[in-house]
Amino acid sequence: MSNANEEKFDAMLLALAQQHEKGVEQLLDTFFSFLGRKTDYFIGSPDEKASERMLLSVFNKHRDIALKQKRAEDEKRKQEALKRLQKSKEEKELETKPKLKELTDEEADQLQKELDMKKNVKDVDPLLSGETTNEVSQPIEEDDDDPKETGKLKPNAGNGCDLPNYRWTQTLSDVELKIPSKAAFKLRPRDVIVNLKKKHIYVGIKGQPPILDDELQHEIKLEETTWLLEDGKTFLINIEKVNKMEWWSKLVVSDQEISTKKINPEPSKLSDLEGETRSMVEKMMYDQQQRNMGLPTSDEQKKQNVLQKFMEQHPEMDFSKCKFN
């Protein structure tokens, strides 16, 4: 009997079952009572066991169908539970595993094209254009305006630092790190190890001591960090800052500090910044230029304007002997 033929009696049988409050046993009792009273099911055959065999045959058929369906459902639930467990495990691993993104060949080619284009832009920061240099950042010999800055390193043209083993540049939002390889052969991604955590960086060649293994000065956004091998010779790592309102004074804790007061924010793309951030950066740039020329900053100008206005409103007062800081 097909499923369609079986199901056509469901409504009638359900209505019958609902009238048997004691359940299946009461329903079966009614059914066999009907067979005994209205049919020759029990006495129609000279073989007294015929009705019993018929009953067991039909019973076993539908029991096997029910058990098979149950096993299939149990297996499905088991597989779904395993998938959920595996997914949960993978999600937990992703939470603890650095989300450092290694670029595909296509993405690497696209980034390389962008880097090549920078070489043709006038007044571009030479460190960002891919040019190499053996020079390292020099310390500030003397700073009359702020003696605390004496001895700190001068920022390079990209507002970062040139060190013997690597160099880095920065904007308010990100850091670009370049580490030249001293290997005698062209590197491939499988030859190297690059591992970043929120406050740690490891860069090296397999089988060799690490080139850089240290704690970062500030936390970084792992999901926005990428790296590639430029021409098989240089590690190029683009790091996204968490705090986009702060200039880094060093890349890792063991580095010597640069003077953030000497930073020139102009290489940053102001047009890419949001309104409030852009206003703040423009103010920083203006104040820095004013200090370089020995002129008052915007805040100092406001104070002078307020004082000047007050003096004009009170000509009767003598300010000649007052000292203003």
Secondary structure, DSSP 4 states (H G I P E B T S, - for coil): --HHHHHTTHHHHHHHHHT-TT-HHHHHHHHHHHHHHHS-TTTSSS-TTHHHHHHHHHHHHHHHHHHHHHHHHHHHHHHHHHHHHHHHHHHHHHHHS--PEEPPHHHHHHHHHHHHHHTTSTT--TTTTT------PPBP---SS-GGGTTSBPP-TTSSEE-SS-EEEE-SSEEEEEEE---SS---GGGEEEEEETTEEEEEETTS--SEEEEBSS-EEEEEEEEEEETTTEEEEEEEES-TT---S-SBTTSPPB-GGG---TTS-GGGS-HHHHHHHHHHHHHHHHHHTT---HHHHHHHHHHHHHHHH-TTS--TT----
